[in-house]
Amino acid sequence: MGAVALPAITWEGFYINQAHAAIEVTPNSPTNTNFANAQVLYRLRGHNGTVKSLAFSPDSRILVSGGAENEGIIRLWNLGNGKKLATINKAHKAAVESLLISPDGQTLVSCSDDDTINLWSLRNLKFSRSFVGHTSNVLSLAVSPDSKVLVSGALDGIRLWDLLQQRPLGTLVSFDNLIYTLAISPDGQTLASGDNKGVIKLWNLSTGKLISEFVAHSNAVSTVIFTPDGQTLVSASRDRTIKLWNTNTGELVRTLIGHNNWVNAIALNPDGETLASAGRDGIKLWNLTTGELVNTLNGHSDWVSAIAFSPNGKILASGGFDRQILIWGIPIKRK
């Protein structure tokens, strides 16, 4: 049996004040979640290449980031003070394309251009196992609300995994265009996929059957997201547009136009009202109800490549080609 090289982890006080992390900089009022007046709270530096992926812990205290340019590094950050918590130095052999933390807060999952999916215990950051089965770049991950089913999207199709038992469940589809993005509906029943040809497909996650498919964009779909009520699917594309779709009828509800180039990523605030989109021209904030462009945040010196809202809706994190992560929010006025 061949030797297995386990990823190297650098510890930097993962448990330091974790239970009492200072979160003074995060807003307390629900009115602050519109981000119309958001400011940069922290600039997090440490990646040596483009920040490709971002994910928050369920309690909104920890941010996880993945790097590109074959860096293969995952970093964990304390959002209370903007300090680095830990580094997984050799998480992957290539770019970390997507990250997620299971809703139960137990597992960190990463996928990469090295064709693998790696699992880590978030309790102690110990490596659990690798899911191997894809034969090409794994670009996207999604997890069911009950933390039981993990779905991976790659250039060779879509696979399902049992996250609790840490074993493969099966292949949903093989070589069905190049899968760039995945999302699971809030009720855990429907999987949405977006591919390189601008096609969105909706799948029944229980049966694996295809529900519907439609050409949504004229270029690759970069991100798909369900709204909290599950009634709307939001898609972003390299065709510079963001579109809202009625998940029941498949009808186009609205098109958001404002970016001057590819829309690399989108994130939806848990309040279901504020949508953030990232591209060459910074971060744009939209009112999802009215379709109005609320604000543009300019803090990165290059393309914005990744974006994520905290589960409590009070923080927006963005990663860029400039190797930086910016933490946006509404500073609390000290009395």
C-alpha positions as CSV (number, residue, x, y, z in Angstrom):
1,M,0.0,0.0,0.0
2,G,1.5,3.3,-1.1
3,A,2.2,6.1,1.4
4,V,-0.4,8.9,1.6
5,A,0.8,12.5,1.9
6,L,-1.5,14.2,4.3
7,P,-2.1,18.0,4.0
8,A,0.1,20.2,6.2
9,I,-1.7,22.4,8.7
10,T,-0.3,25.4,10.4
11,W,-1.9,26.2,13.7
12,E,-2.2,29.8,14.8
13,G,-4.4,29.5,17.9
14,F,-7.6,28.1,16.4
15,Y,-9.3,28.1,19.8
16,I,-8.2,31.5,21.0
17,N,-11.2,33.3,22.3
18,Q,-13.4,31.5,19.9
19,A,-16.3,31.4,22.3
20,H,-15.9,35.1,23.1
21,A,-14.8,36.4,19.7
22,A,-15.0,40.2,19.6
23,I,-17.8,41.0,17.2
24,E,-18.1,44.7,18.1
25,V,-17.6,45.7,14.5
26,T,-20.6,43.8,13.2
27,P,-23.9,45.7,13.1
28,N,-26.6,45.0,15.6
29,S,-29.5,46.6,13.9
30,P,-31.4,44.7,11.1
31,T,-31.6,48.0,9.2
32,N,-27.9,47.8,8.6
33,T,-28.1,44.7,6.5
34,N,-29.0,46.7,3.3
35,F,-25.2,47.5,3.0
36,A,-26.1,50.8,1.2
37,N,-23.4,52.5,3.4
38,A,-21.1,49.5,3.8
39,Q,-17.5,50.2,4.6
40,V,-14.3,48.1,4.6
41,L,-13.9,46.8,8.2
42,Y,-10.8,44.6,7.5
43,R,-8.4,43.8,4.7
44,L,-7.2,40.2,5.0
45,R,-3.9,39.4,3.3
46,G,-2.1,36.1,3.1
47,H,-3.0,34.5,-0.2
48,N,-0.3,34.4,-2.9
49,G,-2.8,34.3,-5.8
50,T,-6.4,35.0,-6.7
51,V,-8.9,34.4,-3.9
52,K,-11.2,31.8,-5.6
53,S,-13.6,30.8,-2.9
54,L,-15.1,32.1,0.4
55,A,-17.4,30.4,3.0
56,F,-18.7,31.4,6.4
57,S,-19.2,29.2,9.5
58,P,-22.9,28.9,10.5
59,D,-22.3,31.2,13.5
60,S,-20.8,33.9,11.2
61,R,-17.6,34.0,13.4
62,I,-15.2,32.3,11.0
63,L,-14.4,32.9,7.3
64,V,-12.7,30.3,5.2
65,S,-10.9,31.2,2.0
66,G,-9.3,29.2,-0.8
67,G,-6.5,30.3,-3.2
68,A,-5.7,29.9,-6.8
69,E,-2.6,29.9,-9.0
70,N,-1.9,26.3,-7.9
71,E,-1.5,27.6,-4.3
72,G,-3.8,25.0,-2.9
73,I,-4.1,26.7,0.4
74,I,-7.1,27.2,2.7
75,R,-7.0,29.9,5.3
76,L,-9.4,30.5,8.3
77,W,-10.0,33.9,9.7
78,N,-11.5,35.3,12.9
79,L,-14.1,37.9,11.9
80,G,-14.1,39.4,15.4
81,N,-10.6,40.8,15.0
82,G,-9.6,40.2,11.4
83,K,-6.8,37.8,12.5
84,K,-5.8,34.6,10.8
85,L,-6.8,31.5,12.8
86,A,-5.2,28.7,10.9
87,T,-3.8,27.7,7.6
88,I,-4.1,24.4,5.7
89,N,-1.0,24.6,3.6
90,K,-1.4,21.7,1.2
91,A,-5.1,21.3,1.1
92,H,-5.0,20.6,-2.6
93,K,-2.4,20.3,-5.4
94,A,-4.1,23.0,-7.4
95,A,-6.5,25.9,-7.1
96,V,-9.3,25.6,-4.4
97,E,-12.3,26.3,-6.6
98,S,-15.1,26.1,-4.0
99,L,-15.5,25.8,-0.2
100,L,-18.5,25.2,2.0
101,I,-19.1,24.5,5.7
102,S,-22.0,22.1,6.4
103,P,-25.0,23.7,8.0
104,D,-24.4,21.7,11.2
105,G,-21.0,23.4,11.4
106,Q,-19.2,20.0,11.6
107,T,-17.4,19.7,8.3
108,L,-15.4,21.9,6.0
109,V,-15.5,20.7,2.4
110,S,-13.2,21.9,-0.4
111,C,-12.9,21.1,-4.1
112,S,-10.1,21.7,-6.6
113,D,-8.7,21.7,-10.1
114,D,-6.8,18.6,-8.9
115,D,-10.1,16.7,-9.4
116,T,-10.6,15.9,-5.7
117,I,-13.0,16.9,-2.9
118,N,-11.5,17.0,0.6
119,L,-13.3,16.9,4.0
120,W,-12.0,18.3,7.2
121,S,-13.4,18.3,10.7
122,L,-14.1,21.9,11.6
123,R,-13.8,21.0,15.3
124,N,-10.1,20.4,15.1
125,L,-9.3,20.9,11.4
126,K,-8.2,17.3,11.0
127,F,-8.3,15.8,7.5
128,S,-11.2,13.3,7.2
129,R,-11.0,11.9,3.7
130,S,-10.9,12.6,0.0
131,F,-13.8,12.0,-2.4
132,V,-12.2,10.7,-5.6
133,G,-14.3,10.0,-8.6
134,H,-14.3,13.1,-10.8
135,T,-11.9,12.9,-13.8
136,S,-11.6,16.7,-14.3
137,N,-11.7,20.0,-12.4
138,V,-14.3,20.2,-9.6
139,L,-15.6,23.7,-9.7
140,S,-18.7,23.8,-7.4
141,L,-20.1,22.3,-4.2
142,A,-23.6,22.3,-2.6
143,V,-24.9,20.7,0.5
144,S,-28.4,19.9,1.6
145,P,-29.9,21.8,4.5
146,D,-29.8,18.7,6.8
147,S,-26.0,18.4,6.0
148,K,-26.6,14.8,4.7
149,V,-26.0,15.1,1.0
150,L,-23.1,16.8,-0.7
151,V,-23.3,17.5,-4.4
152,S,-20.2,18.3,-6.6
153,G,-20.2,19.8,-10.0
154,A,-17.2,19.3,-12.3
155,L,-16.2,19.5,-16.0
156,D,-17.2,15.9,-16.2
157,G,-20.6,16.1,-14.6
158,I,-22.4,16.0,-11.2
159,R,-21.8,13.5,-8.4
160,L,-23.6,12.9,-5.1
161,W,-22.0,12.0,-1.8
162,D,-23.2,11.0,1.7
163,L,-21.5,13.6,3.8
164,L,-22.3,12.0,7.2
165,Q,-21.2,8.5,6.2
166,Q,-18.5,10.0,4.0
167,R,-19.1,7.7,1.1
168,P,-20.2,8.1,-2.6
169,L,-23.9,7.9,-3.4
170,G,-23.7,8.0,-7.2
171,T,-23.4,10.0,-10.4
172,L,-26.3,12.3,-11.3
173,V,-25.0,13.0,-14.8
174,S,-21.8,12.5,-16.8
175,F,-20.2,14.8,-19.4
176,D,-23.3,16.9,-19.6
177,N,-21.6,20.1,-20.7
178,L,-19.2,21.6,-18.2
179,I,-20.8,22.2,-14.8
180,Y,-19.7,25.6,-13.3
181,T,-22.1,26.1,-10.5
182,L,-24.6,24.3,-8.2
183,A,-27.3,25.3,-5.7
184,I,-29.8,23.3,-3.5
185,S,-33.2,24.8,-2.7
186,P,-34.0,25.7,0.9
187,D,-36.3,22.7,1.3
188,G,-33.5,20.3,0.0
189,Q,-35.7,19.0,-2.8
190,T,-34.3,20.7,-5.9
191,L,-30.8,21.0,-7.3
192,A,-30.0,23.7,-9.8
193,S,-26.9,23.5,-12.1
194,G,-25.4,26.0,-14.5
195,D,-23.0,25.2,-17.3
196,N,-20.5,26.6,-19.8
197,K,-23.2,26.9,-22.5
198,G,-25.5,29.1,-20.4
199,V,-28.0,26.3,-19.7
200,I,-29.6,25.9,-16.3
201,K,-31.1,22.5,-15.2
202,L,-33.3,21.7,-12.3
203,W,-33.1,18.2,-10.8
204,N,-35.1,16.3,-8.2
205,L,-32.5,15.6,-5.6
206,S,-34.4,12.6,-4.2
207,T,-34.9,10.8,-7.5
208,G,-32.1,12.2,-9.6
209,K,-34.6,13.0,-12.3
210,L,-34.3,16.1,-14.5
211,I,-37.2,18.4,-13.8
212,S,-36.6,21.1,-16.4
213,E,-33.8,22.8,-18.4
214,F,-33.6,26.1,-20.3
215,V,-31.1,28.3,-22.0
216,A,-30.7,31.0,-19.4
217,H,-27.7,33.0,-20.7
218,S,-25.7,33.6,-23.9
219,N,-22.5,32.7,-22.1
220,A,-21.4,30.5,-19.2
221,V,-23.4,30.5,-16.0
222,S,-21.0,31.5,-13.2
223,T,-23.3,31.2,-10.1
224,V,-26.9,30.1,-9.3
225,I,-28.6,30.8,-5.9
226,F,-32.1,30.1,-4.6
227,T,-33.8,32.8,-2.6
228,P,-34.6,31.9,1.0
229,D,-38.3,31.2,0.1
230,G,-37.2,28.9,-2.7
231,Q,-39.5,30.7,-5.2
232,T,-36.8,32.4,-7.2
233,L,-33.5,31.2,-8.7
234,V,-30.9,33.9,-9.3
235,S,-28.3,33.3,-12.0
236,A,-25.2,35.2,-13.0
237,S,-23.3,34.9,-16.2
238,R,-20.3,35.8,-18.3
239,D,-22.8,37.5,-20.6
240,R,-22.7,40.4,-18.0
241,T,-26.2,39.9,-16.8
242,I,-28.0,38.6,-13.6
243,K,-31.4,37.0,-14.1
244,L,-34.2,36.1,-11.7
245,W,-36.3,33.0,-12.6
246,N,-39.6,31.8,-11.1
247,T,-38.8,28.2,-10.0
248,N,-42.4,27.1,-10.3
249,T,-43.0,28.3,-13.9
250,G,-39.5,28.7,-15.2
251,E,-40.4,32.2,-16.4
252,L,-37.9,35.0,-16.4
253,V,-38.9,37.5,-13.7
254,R,-36.2,40.2,-14.1
255,T,-32.8,40.9,-15.7
256,L,-30.3,43.0,-13.8
257,I,-27.9,44.9,-16.1
258,G,-25.0,47.0,-14.8
259,H,-21.7,45.2,-15.0
260,N,-19.4,46.0,-17.8
261,N,-17.8,42.6,-18.0
262,W,-18.3,39.0,-16.7
263,V,-20.2,38.6,-13.5
264,N,-17.9,36.3,-11.6
265,A,-20.0,35.6,-8.6
266,I,-23.2,36.6,-6.7
267,A,-24.2,36.3,-3.1
268,L,-27.6,36.8,-1.5
269,N,-28.1,38.2,1.9
270,P,-30.2,35.9,4.2
271,D,-32.8,38.6,4.3
272,G,-33.6,37.8,0.7
273,E,-33.5,41.4,-0.3
274,T,-29.9,42.4,-0.9
275,L,-28.0,40.8,-3.7
276,A,-24.2,41.4,-4.2
277,S,-22.5,40.7,-7.5
278,A,-18.8,40.7,-8.3
279,G,-16.8,41.5,-11.4
280,R,-14.2,43.6,-13.0
281,D,-16.0,46.8,-12.0
282,G,-16.2,46.0,-8.3
283,I,-19.1,44.9,-6.2
284,K,-22.6,45.9,-7.0
285,L,-25.5,45.8,-4.6
286,W,-29.0,45.3,-5.8
287,N,-32.5,45.4,-4.2
288,L,-33.8,42.1,-5.3
289,T,-37.4,43.1,-4.9
290,T,-37.2,46.2,-7.1
291,G,-34.2,45.3,-9.2
292,E,-32.7,48.7,-8.3
293,L,-28.9,49.1,-8.2
294,V,-28.3,50.3,-4.7
295,N,-24.6,50.9,-4.5
296,T,-21.2,50.0,-6.0
297,L,-18.4,49.1,-3.6
298,N,-14.9,49.8,-4.9
299,G,-12.1,48.4,-2.7
300,H,-10.3,45.9,-4.8
301,S,-7.6,47.0,-7.2
302,D,-8.4,44.2,-9.7
303,W,-11.3,41.9,-10.6
304,V,-13.5,40.7,-7.7
305,S,-13.5,36.9,-8.0
306,A,-15.5,35.6,-5.0
307,I,-18.2,37.0,-2.7
308,A,-20.2,35.7,0.3
309,F,-22.6,37.0,2.9
310,S,-22.4,35.9,6.5
311,P,-25.3,33.7,7.7
312,N,-26.4,36.5,10.1
313,G,-26.5,38.9,7.2
314,K,-24.2,41.5,8.8
315,I,-21.0,41.0,6.9
316,L,-20.1,40.8,3.2
317,A,-16.7,39.2,2.3
318,S,-15.1,39.7,-1.1
319,G,-12.0,38.1,-2.6
320,G,-10.1,39.4,-5.6
321,F,-7.4,38.9,-8.2
322,D,-5.5,41.4,-6.0
323,R,-5.0,38.5,-3.5
324,Q,-6.9,40.4,-0.9
325,I,-10.1,39.6,1.1
326,L,-12.2,42.6,2.1
327,I,-14.7,42.4,5.0
328,W,-17.5,44.9,4.5
329,G,-20.1,46.0,7.1
330,I,-21.5,48.9,9.0
331,P,-19.2,50.0,11.8
332,I,-20.9,50.5,15.1
333,K,-20.7,54.0,16.5
334,R,-19.1,53.8,19.9
335,K,-20.7,55.9,22.5
